[in-house]
Amino acid sequence: MELARDIPRLWRAPTTRLQDRTRVVRCLVDHVVVTVPEGGAQVKAEVHWHGGQTSTLEVPRGQTGQHRHVAEPELIELVRHLARDFSDV
């Protein structure tokens, strides 16, 4: 129980590496079931924890051809403008 109380502190510690967080998750999660309803706006994920508990969450479904790493239109226009005057060579 004492170790379980230390997990949040371990998780937030600036010295905890991504690899360490991944290992913690693998110790806690048994498996995840993701359901994508046809035409639905939400994706449902069921996290099955070691010990038998289940957590369910729903997240917005991504749009086809879009991802979260998209440059702002102003930045794209600036790059196009600069490309006319400056070579990348």
N, CA and C of each residue as an Amber inpcrd file, in Angstrom:
protein
   267
   0.8260000  -1.1940000   0.0000000   0.0000000   0.0000000   0.0000000
   0.8700000   1.2580000   0.0000000   1.9880000   1.1930000   0.7120000
   2.8660000   2.3600000   0.7560000   3.4540000   2.6530000  -0.6230000
   3.8300000   1.6070000  -1.3370000   4.3420000   1.8020000  -2.6950000
   3.2710000   2.4000000  -3.6040000   2.0320000   1.9660000  -3.4520000
   0.9420000   2.4990000  -4.2740000   0.7600000   3.9900000  -4.0330000
   0.9670000   4.4370000  -2.8050000   0.8440000   5.8670000  -2.5110000
   1.9890000   6.6660000  -3.1180000   3.1060000   6.0230000  -3.4060000
   4.2560000   6.7180000  -3.9940000   4.1850000   6.8120000  -5.5180000
   3.2820000   6.0820000  -6.1530000   3.2190000   6.0890000  -7.6200000
   2.9420000   7.4850000  -8.1750000   1.9670000   8.2450000  -7.6350000
   1.7600000   9.5960000  -8.1840000   3.0080000  10.4810000  -8.0680000
   3.7100000  10.3740000  -6.9580000   4.9360000  11.1710000  -6.7890000
   6.0050000  10.7240000  -7.7750000   6.1350000   9.4180000  -7.9590000
   7.0840000   8.8720000  -8.9210000   6.7410000   9.3460000 -10.3260000
   5.4550000   9.3040000 -10.6750000   4.9970000   9.6750000 -12.0140000
   5.3180000  11.1350000 -12.3230000   5.1010000  12.0380000 -11.3520000
   5.2980000  13.4720000 -11.5730000   6.7380000  13.9300000 -11.4000000
   7.5830000  13.0960000 -10.8830000   8.9700000  13.4940000 -10.6320000
   9.6780000  13.8470000 -11.9400000  10.3730000  14.9740000 -11.9840000
  11.0730000  15.3560000 -13.2160000  12.1740000  14.3710000 -13.6070000
  12.6200000  13.5710000 -12.6850000  13.6840000  12.6030000 -12.9730000
  13.1500000  11.2880000 -13.5330000  11.8100000  11.1070000 -13.5480000
  11.2330000   9.8810000 -14.0780000  11.2210000   9.9450000 -15.5970000
  11.8920000   8.9920000 -16.2150000  11.9880000   8.9550000 -17.6760000
  10.7310000   8.3360000 -18.2850000  10.5190000   8.5870000 -19.5620000
   9.3920000   8.0040000 -20.2740000   9.4310000   6.4840000 -20.1890000
  10.6150000   5.9040000 -20.2970000  10.7540000   4.4450000 -20.2160000
  10.2790000   3.9290000 -18.8590000  10.5520000   4.6930000 -17.8010000
  10.1240000   4.2850000 -16.4550000   8.6040000   4.3570000 -16.3270000
   8.0090000   5.4120000 -16.8840000   6.5480000   5.5270000 -16.8470000
   5.9040000   4.3770000 -17.6190000   6.5000000   4.0190000 -18.7490000
   5.9860000   2.9000000 -19.5370000   6.0280000   1.6130000 -18.7230000
   7.0830000   1.4080000 -18.0000000   7.2080000   0.2030000 -17.1600000
   6.1540000   0.1920000 -16.0570000   5.8910000   1.3480000 -15.4650000
   4.8630000   1.4380000 -14.4260000   3.5030000   1.0650000 -15.0090000
   3.1830000   1.6180000 -16.1750000   1.8990000   1.3190000 -16.8160000
   1.7820000  -0.1710000 -17.1070000   2.8520000  -0.7740000 -17.5990000
   2.8120000  -2.2070000 -17.9020000   2.5960000  -3.0530000 -16.6530000
   3.0420000  -2.5690000 -15.5200000   2.8210000  -3.2950000 -14.2680000
   1.3750000  -3.1660000 -13.7920000   0.7120000  -2.0700000 -14.1460000
  -0.6310000  -1.7940000 -13.6430000  -1.7500000  -2.2260000 -14.5770000
  -1.5160000  -2.1650000 -15.8860000  -2.5720000  -2.4280000 -16.8700000
  -2.4400000  -3.8450000 -17.4050000  -3.5480000  -4.5850000 -17.3790000
  -3.5710000  -5.9290000 -17.9500000  -3.7540000  -5.8420000 -19.4580000
  -4.8140000  -5.1520000 -19.9090000  -5.0350000  -4.9510000 -21.3340000
  -6.0360000  -3.8160000 -21.5390000  -6.0960000  -3.3300000 -22.7800000
  -6.9970000  -2.2410000 -23.1540000  -7.8090000  -2.6960000 -24.3600000
  -9.1170000  -2.4460000 -24.2970000 -10.0130000  -2.7690000 -25.4180000
 -10.5390000  -1.4420000 -25.9640000 -10.2860000  -1.1940000 -27.2500000
 -10.7320000   0.0380000 -27.9030000 -11.8380000  -0.3140000 -28.8870000
 -12.9520000   0.4080000 -28.7750000 -14.0920000   0.2110000 -29.6660000
 -14.3090000   1.4800000 -30.4680000 -14.3700000   1.3300000 -31.7910000
 -14.5850000   2.4720000 -32.6780000 -15.9200000   2.2550000 -33.3810000
 -16.9860000   2.9160000 -32.8840000 -18.2880000   2.7370000 -33.5230000
 -18.3030000   3.3040000 -34.9440000 -18.9640000   2.6140000 -35.8460000
 -19.0730000   3.0590000 -37.2320000 -19.7800000   4.4020000 -37.2750000
 -19.0830000   5.4130000 -37.7770000 -19.6770000   6.7340000 -37.9220000
 -19.8330000   7.5060000 -36.6290000 -19.4110000   6.9410000 -35.5060000
 -19.5460000   7.6310000 -34.2300000 -18.5000000   8.7170000 -34.0500000
 -18.7950000   9.6910000 -33.2030000 -17.8800000  10.8010000 -32.9630000
 -16.9050000  10.5050000 -31.8200000 -17.1600000   9.4370000 -31.0650000
 -16.3350000   9.0910000 -29.9160000 -15.6920000   7.7170000 -30.0950000
 -14.5230000   7.5410000 -29.4970000 -13.8410000   6.2530000 -29.4230000
 -13.8920000   5.8270000 -27.9610000 -14.3010000   4.6040000 -27.7000000
 -14.4210000   4.1040000 -26.3280000 -13.2320000   3.2010000 -26.0100000
 -12.5920000   3.4610000 -24.8760000 -11.4640000   2.6320000 -24.4350000
 -11.7760000   2.0790000 -23.0460000 -11.6290000   0.7850000 -22.8910000
 -11.7870000   0.1320000 -21.5900000 -10.4120000  -0.3400000 -21.1270000
  -9.9670000   0.1960000 -20.0010000  -8.6810000  -0.1900000 -19.4230000
  -8.9600000  -1.2520000 -18.3650000  -8.4150000  -2.4390000 -18.5670000
  -8.5690000  -3.5380000 -17.6180000  -7.2830000  -3.6030000 -16.7870000
  -7.4110000  -3.2740000 -15.5100000  -6.2730000  -3.2060000 -14.6050000
  -5.9910000  -4.5750000 -14.0090000  -4.7170000  -4.8140000 -13.6750000
  -4.3960000  -6.0090000 -12.8990000  -5.1410000  -5.8640000 -11.5790000
  -5.8030000  -6.9010000 -11.1540000  -6.6010000  -6.8330000  -9.9450000
  -8.0890000  -6.8600000 -10.2520000  -8.4480000  -6.7280000 -11.5600000
  -9.8290000  -6.9160000 -11.9380000 -10.6650000  -5.6650000 -12.1740000
 -10.2020000  -4.4980000 -11.8080000 -10.9720000  -3.2740000 -12.0280000
 -10.9450000  -2.8860000 -13.5010000 -11.9680000  -2.1570000 -13.9310000
 -12.0450000  -1.6590000 -15.3040000 -12.3910000  -0.1830000 -15.2740000
 -11.7000000   0.6030000 -16.0800000 -12.0080000   2.0210000 -16.2570000
 -12.3980000   2.2330000 -17.7080000 -13.4420000   3.0140000 -17.9090000
 -13.9030000   3.2980000 -19.2690000 -13.7760000   4.7890000 -19.5320000
 -13.2770000   5.1270000 -20.7060000 -13.2210000   6.5330000 -21.0840000
 -13.5480000   6.6510000 -22.5570000 -14.0820000   7.8210000 -22.9190000
 -14.3990000   8.1000000 -24.3050000 -13.6680000   9.3600000 -24.7230000
 -13.0990000   9.3110000 -25.8990000 -12.3520000  10.4560000 -26.4270000
 -12.8740000  10.7690000 -27.8210000 -12.7600000  12.0280000 -28.2490000
 -13.2240000  12.3750000 -29.5890000 -12.4520000  11.6020000 -30.6450000
 -13.1640000  11.1470000 -31.6310000 -12.5410000  10.4180000 -32.7460000
 -11.8270000  11.4180000 -33.6440000 -10.6260000  11.0930000 -34.0730000
  -9.8640000  11.9560000 -34.9590000 -10.5120000  12.0380000 -36.3290000
 -10.2690000  13.1180000 -37.0100000 -10.7950000  13.3010000 -38.3540000
  -9.8200000  12.6890000 -39.3630000 -10.3350000  12.0770000 -40.4040000
  -9.5080000  11.4740000 -41.4310000  -8.5990000  12.5260000 -42.0440000
  -7.3080000  12.2200000 -42.1100000  -6.3430000  13.1340000 -42.7050000
  -5.8430000  14.2040000 -41.7560000  -6.2890000  14.1850000 -40.5170000
  -5.8420000  15.1870000 -39.5500000  -5.1590000  14.5000000 -38.3810000
  -4.2240000  15.2030000 -37.7780000  -3.5780000  14.7220000 -36.5760000
  -3.2870000  15.9300000 -35.6960000  -2.8040000  15.6920000 -34.5150000
  -2.6300000  16.7980000 -33.5760000  -1.3830000  17.6310000 -33.8410000
  -0.5080000  17.1920000 -34.7310000   0.7190000  17.9180000 -35.0220000
   0.5460000  18.6970000 -36.3300000  -0.2310000  19.7580000 -36.2850000
  -0.5290000  20.5560000 -37.4660000  -0.0320000  21.9800000 -37.2290000
   0.6980000  22.5020000 -38.1930000   1.2080000  23.8730000 -38.0830000
   0.0670000  24.8620000 -38.3020000   0.1580000  25.9920000 -37.6450000
  -0.8330000  27.0490000 -37.8000000  -0.7870000  27.5810000 -39.2320000
  -1.9290000  27.9550000 -39.7910000  -1.9540000  28.4850000 -41.1640000
  -1.0320000  29.6950000 -41.3500000  -0.9100000  30.5350000 -40.3220000
  -0.0340000  31.7030000 -40.4300000   1.4190000  31.2910000 -40.6140000
   1.8350000  30.2380000 -39.9170000   3.2050000  29.7440000 -40.0350000
   3.4480000  29.1800000 -41.4340000   2.4940000  28.4380000 -41.9480000
   2.6400000  27.8740000 -43.2910000   2.7660000  28.9890000 -44.3180000
   1.9520000  30.0280000 -44.1870000   2.0200000  31.1550000 -45.1220000
   3.3590000  31.8800000 -45.0100000   3.8750000  32.0420000 -43.7980000
   5.1760000  32.6890000 -43.5970000   6.2780000  31.8820000 -44.2860000
   6.2640000  30.5730000 -44.1380000   7.2770000  29.7190000 -44.7690000
   7.1840000  29.8360000 -46.2880000   5.9760000  29.8400000 -46.8240000
   5.8180000  29.9950000 -48.2750000   6.3590000  31.3410000 -48.7470000
   6.0830000  32.3720000 -47.9810000   6.5660000  33.7110000 -48.3260000
   8.1070000  33.7650000 -48.3070000   8.6930000  33.2090000 -47.2520000
  10.1570000  33.2120000 -47.1340000  10.8020000  32.3310000 -48.1900000
  10.1370000  31.2670000 -48.6020000  10.6890000  30.3400000 -49.5880000
  10.8770000  31.0210000 -50.9440000  10.0710000  32.0430000 -51.2200000
  10.2220000  32.7650000 -52.4900000  11.5290000  33.5360000 -52.5430000
  12.0160000  33.9910000 -51.3940000  13.1960000  34.8530000 -51.3330000
  14.4680000  34.1320000 -50.9020000  14.3340000  33.0100000 -50.2100000
  15.5200000  32.3550000 -49.6530000  15.5750000  30.9060000 -50.1090000
  16.7930000  30.4710000 -50.4380000  17.0170000  29.1000000 -50.8480000
  17.2910000  28.2400000 -49.6180000  16.9200000  26.9810000 -49.6770000
  17.2500000  26.0660000 -48.5750000  18.5730000  25.3400000 -48.8280000
  19.3270000  25.7820000 -49.8100000  20.6070000  25.1590000 -50.1540000
  21.7260000  25.8900000 -49.4650000
